Amino acid sequence: MVAASGEGNVDASDVFVETQSDLSEGELREFLGQRISRIKIPKTFEFISERLRDDAGKVRRATLAERVSTSG
């Protein structure tokens, strides 16, 4: 996730989908809307096919930063 400036809003989030999935952005928004505050739901989602975590389960920050800088 990429935090926005200001009130803790989140501008964008990468979503890893394990296999072929027909998960839509609308379904994801609805799911999150039932579980977290509306202000915490990202404005945009990018569905990705590779994990952004290493074998230890830590976020590969360099890869994430690269994705963010090339997407916007």
OpenMM code with the backbone's topology and positions (N, CA, C; nanometers):
from openmm import Vec3, app, unit

residues = "MET VAL ALA ALA SER GLY GLU GLY ASN VAL ASP ALA SER ASP VAL PHE VAL GLU THR GLN SER ASP LEU SER GLU GLY GLU LEU ARG GLU PHE LEU GLY GLN ARG ILE SER ARG ILE LYS ILE PRO LYS THR PHE GLU PHE ILE SER GLU ARG LEU ARG ASP ASP ALA GLY LYS VAL ARG ARG ALA THR LEU ALA GLU ARG VAL SER THR SER GLY".split()
positions = [
    Vec3(0.0839, -0.1174, 0.0000),
    Vec3(0.0000, 0.0000, 0.0000),
    Vec3(0.0882, 0.1234, 0.0000),
    Vec3(0.0356, 0.2274, -0.0561),
    Vec3(0.1074, 0.3543, -0.0606),
    Vec3(0.0241, 0.4570, 0.0136),
    Vec3(0.0788, 0.5081, 0.1222),
    Vec3(0.0045, 0.6043, 0.2042),
    Vec3(0.0014, 0.7404, 0.1372),
    Vec3(-0.1112, 0.8036, 0.1460),
    Vec3(-0.1264, 0.9392, 0.0922),
    Vec3(-0.0887, 1.0395, 0.1999),
    Vec3(-0.0617, 1.1590, 0.1571),
    Vec3(-0.0357, 1.2626, 0.2562),
    Vec3(-0.1678, 1.3011, 0.3214),
    Vec3(-0.1608, 1.3371, 0.4442),
    Vec3(-0.2819, 1.3826, 0.5102),
    Vec3(-0.3414, 1.2798, 0.6037),
    Vec3(-0.4698, 1.2639, 0.5993),
    Vec3(-0.5488, 1.1966, 0.7008),
    Vec3(-0.5355, 1.0453, 0.7058),
    Vec3(-0.4248, 0.9887, 0.6607),
    Vec3(-0.4081, 0.8445, 0.6676),
    Vec3(-0.4748, 0.7716, 0.5538),
    Vec3(-0.5220, 0.8454, 0.4539),
    Vec3(-0.5827, 0.7809, 0.3380),
    Vec3(-0.4777, 0.7002, 0.2636),
    Vec3(-0.5218, 0.6008, 0.1913),
    Vec3(-0.4310, 0.5193, 0.1114),
    Vec3(-0.4643, 0.5431, -0.0352),
    Vec3(-0.3633, 0.5864, -0.1122),
    Vec3(-0.3858, 0.6161, -0.2533),
    Vec3(-0.4016, 0.4906, -0.3381),
    Vec3(-0.3146, 0.3912, -0.3160),
    Vec3(-0.3145, 0.2741, -0.4027),
    Vec3(-0.2718, 0.1508, -0.3260),
    Vec3(-0.3104, 0.0357, -0.3780),
    Vec3(-0.2699, -0.0901, -0.3180),
    Vec3(-0.2518, -0.1935, -0.4274),
    Vec3(-0.1450, -0.2739, -0.4161),
    Vec3(-0.1266, -0.3876, -0.5048),
    Vec3(-0.1980, -0.5055, -0.4419),
    Vec3(-0.2681, -0.5827, -0.5240),
    Vec3(-0.3417, -0.6986, -0.4756),
    Vec3(-0.2897, -0.8207, -0.5479),
    Vec3(-0.2337, -0.9152, -0.4739),
    Vec3(-0.1833, -1.0385, -0.5333),
    Vec3(-0.2979, -1.1379, -0.5405),
    Vec3(-0.3191, -1.1960, -0.6588),
    Vec3(-0.4230, -1.2962, -0.6781),
    Vec3(-0.3533, -1.4280, -0.7077),
    Vec3(-0.3770, -1.5300, -0.6243),
    Vec3(-0.3091, -1.6587, -0.6345),
    Vec3(-0.3203, -1.7228, -0.7729),
    Vec3(-0.4394, -1.7383, -0.8234),
    Vec3(-0.4607, -1.8065, -0.9509),
    Vec3(-0.5537, -1.7227, -1.0368),
    Vec3(-0.5937, -1.7795, -1.1469),
    Vec3(-0.6915, -1.7097, -1.2311),
    Vec3(-0.8131, -1.6796, -1.1453),
    Vec3(-0.8462, -1.5556, -1.1345),
    Vec3(-0.9572, -1.5150, -1.0490),
    Vec3(-1.0397, -1.4096, -1.1207),
    Vec3(-1.1661, -1.4124, -1.0947),
    Vec3(-1.2527, -1.3110, -1.1528),
    Vec3(-1.2903, -1.2057, -1.0496),
    Vec3(-1.2053, -1.1918, -0.9473),
    Vec3(-1.2258, -1.0904, -0.8443),
    Vec3(-1.2216, -0.9521, -0.9088),
    Vec3(-1.3254, -0.8756, -0.8854),
    Vec3(-1.3302, -0.7408, -0.9434),
    Vec3(-1.2967, -0.6374, -0.8374),
    Vec3(-1.2637, -0.5191, -0.8825),
    Vec3(-1.2338, -0.4098, -0.7904),
    Vec3(-1.3571, -0.3781, -0.7054),
    Vec3(-1.4739, -0.3849, -0.7662),
    Vec3(-1.5980, -0.3590, -0.6927),
    Vec3(-1.6210, -0.4590, -0.5805),
    Vec3(-1.5949, -0.5864, -0.6084),
    Vec3(-1.6102, -0.6890, -0.5056),
    Vec3(-1.5105, -0.6677, -0.3919),
    Vec3(-1.3895, -0.6304, -0.4275),
    Vec3(-1.2875, -0.6047, -0.3270),
    Vec3(-1.3262, -0.4850, -0.2405),
    Vec3(-1.3758, -0.3792, -0.3030),
    Vec3(-1.4206, -0.2607, -0.2277),
    Vec3(-1.5346, -0.2963, -0.1315),
    Vec3(-1.6287, -0.3769, -0.1795),
    Vec3(-1.7414, -0.4174, -0.0958),
    Vec3(-1.6929, -0.4989, 0.0242),
    Vec3(-1.6019, -0.5940, -0.0004),
    Vec3(-1.5453, -0.6764, 0.1053),
    Vec3(-1.4761, -0.5891, 0.2100),
    Vec3(-1.3911, -0.4987, 0.1648),
    Vec3(-1.3182, -0.4113, 0.2574),
    Vec3(-1.4122, -0.3167, 0.3299),
    Vec3(-1.5155, -0.2690, 0.2607),
    Vec3(-1.6110, -0.1767, 0.3204),
    Vec3(-1.6855, -0.2357, 0.4386),
    Vec3(-1.6968, -0.3680, 0.4403),
    Vec3(-1.7643, -0.4352, 0.5512),
    Vec3(-1.6701, -0.4588, 0.6691),
    Vec3(-1.5393, -0.4376, 0.6472),
    Vec3(-1.4421, -0.4740, 0.7492),
    Vec3(-1.3569, -0.3591, 0.8029),
    Vec3(-1.3361, -0.2564, 0.7226),
    Vec3(-1.2517, -0.1457, 0.7678),
    Vec3(-1.3199, -0.0121, 0.7364),
    Vec3(-1.2683, 0.0909, 0.7970),
    Vec3(-1.3221, 0.2251, 0.7768),
    Vec3(-1.3076, 0.2664, 0.6303),
    Vec3(-1.4065, 0.3341, 0.5778),
    Vec3(-1.4049, 0.3778, 0.4377),
    Vec3(-1.2814, 0.4605, 0.4035),
    Vec3(-1.2339, 0.5384, 0.4983),
    Vec3(-1.1187, 0.6243, 0.4738),
    Vec3(-0.9908, 0.5426, 0.4534),
    Vec3(-0.9883, 0.4187, 0.5003),
    Vec3(-0.8704, 0.3329, 0.4870),
    Vec3(-0.8706, 0.2512, 0.3568),
    Vec3(-0.9787, 0.2524, 0.2821),
    Vec3(-0.9857, 0.1766, 0.1569),
    Vec3(-0.9084, 0.2522, 0.0491),
    Vec3(-0.8139, 0.1857, -0.0175),
    Vec3(-0.7346, 0.2529, -0.1220),
    Vec3(-0.8225, 0.3105, -0.2326),
    Vec3(-0.7763, 0.4187, -0.2941),
    Vec3(-0.8488, 0.4793, -0.4059),
    Vec3(-0.8384, 0.3935, -0.5306),
    Vec3(-0.7241, 0.3290, -0.5488),
    Vec3(-0.7050, 0.2423, -0.6654),
    Vec3(-0.6401, 0.1110, -0.6228),
    Vec3(-0.6641, 0.0089, -0.7025),
    Vec3(-0.6052, -0.1224, -0.6815),
    Vec3(-0.5343, -0.1637, -0.8094),
    Vec3(-0.4236, -0.2350, -0.7951),
    Vec3(-0.3554, -0.2936, -0.9100),
    Vec3(-0.3433, -0.4426, -0.8809),
    Vec3(-0.4027, -0.5252, -0.9648),
    Vec3(-0.3954, -0.6685, -0.9470),
    Vec3(-0.2649, -0.7173, -1.0084),
    Vec3(-0.1868, -0.7900, -0.9297),
    Vec3(-0.0547, -0.8349, -0.9746),
    Vec3(-0.0458, -0.9870, -0.9674),
    Vec3(0.0478, -1.0441, -1.0421),
    Vec3(0.0606, -1.1892, -1.0467),
    Vec3(0.1817, -1.2416, -0.9704),
    Vec3(0.2664, -1.1520, -0.9194),
    Vec3(0.3823, -1.1963, -0.8421),
    Vec3(0.3738, -1.1428, -0.7005),
    Vec3(0.4216, -1.2239, -0.6080),
    Vec3(0.4214, -1.1813, -0.4675),
    Vec3(0.5254, -1.0722, -0.4454),
    Vec3(0.4943, -0.9801, -0.3586),
    Vec3(0.5890, -0.8743, -0.3246),
    Vec3(0.6518, -0.9005, -0.1880),
    Vec3(0.6552, -1.0269, -0.1490),
    Vec3(0.7171, -1.0661, -0.0225),
    Vec3(0.8283, -1.1668, -0.0513),
    Vec3(0.9307, -1.1639, 0.0332),
    Vec3(1.0395, -1.2597, 0.0164),
    Vec3(1.0055, -1.3895, 0.0898),
    Vec3(1.0990, -1.4833, 0.0922),
    Vec3(1.0745, -1.6127, 0.1556),
    Vec3(1.0477, -1.6017, 0.3052),
    Vec3(1.0984, -1.4977, 0.3674),
    Vec3(1.0765, -1.4769, 0.5101),
    Vec3(0.9426, -1.4084, 0.5377),
    Vec3(0.8701, -1.3716, 0.4328),
    Vec3(0.7403, -1.3071, 0.4490),
    Vec3(0.7461, -1.1562, 0.4594),
    Vec3(0.8659, -1.1004, 0.4407),
    Vec3(0.8805, -0.9549, 0.4495),
    Vec3(0.8548, -0.8910, 0.3128),
    Vec3(0.7958, -0.7732, 0.3148),
    Vec3(0.7674, -0.7010, 0.1910),
    Vec3(0.8983, -0.6618, 0.1243),
    Vec3(0.9092, -0.6899, -0.0044),
    Vec3(1.0279, -0.6484, -0.0803),
    Vec3(1.0082, -0.5011, -0.1158),
    Vec3(1.0568, -0.4146, -0.0289),
    Vec3(1.0329, -0.2708, -0.0411),
    Vec3(1.0904, -0.2122, -0.1700),
    Vec3(1.2053, -0.2601, -0.2126),
    Vec3(1.2659, -0.2082, -0.3358),
    Vec3(1.1751, -0.2378, -0.4553),
    Vec3(1.1207, -0.3582, -0.4599),
    Vec3(1.0300, -0.3955, -0.5679),
    Vec3(0.9025, -0.3123, -0.5620),
    Vec3(0.8503, -0.2938, -0.4422),
    Vec3(0.7294, -0.2136, -0.4249),
    Vec3(0.7540, -0.0695, -0.4676),
    Vec3(0.8664, -0.0117, -0.4243),
    Vec3(0.8992, 0.1268, -0.4607),
    Vec3(0.9145, 0.1407, -0.6122),
    Vec3(0.9751, 0.0415, -0.6753),
    Vec3(0.9921, 0.0439, -0.8199),
    Vec3(0.8567, 0.0405, -0.8908),
    Vec3(0.7663, -0.0438, -0.8428),
    Vec3(0.6328, -0.0533, -0.9026),
    Vec3(0.5586, 0.0793, -0.8904),
    Vec3(0.5700, 0.1411, -0.7729),
    Vec3(0.4999, 0.2678, -0.7480),
    Vec3(0.5565, 0.3779, -0.8381),
    Vec3(0.6887, 0.3845, -0.8489),
    Vec3(0.7494, 0.4918, -0.9282),
    Vec3(0.7224, 0.4765, -1.0777),
    Vec3(0.7085, 0.3538, -1.1272),
    Vec3(0.6821, 0.3339, -1.2694),
    Vec3(0.5339, 0.3419, -1.3035),
    Vec3(0.4470, 0.3265, -1.2019),
    Vec3(0.3034, 0.3304, -1.2305),
    Vec3(0.2462, 0.4708, -1.2210),
    Vec3(0.3167, 0.5617, -1.1627),
    Vec3(0.2555, 0.6921, -1.1435),
    Vec3(0.3448, 0.7989, -1.1766),
] * unit.nanometer
topology = app.Topology()
chain = topology.addChain("A")
for resn in residues:
    res = topology.addResidue(resn, chain)
    for name in ("N", "CA", "C"):
        topology.addAtom(name, app.Element.getBySymbol(name[0]), res)
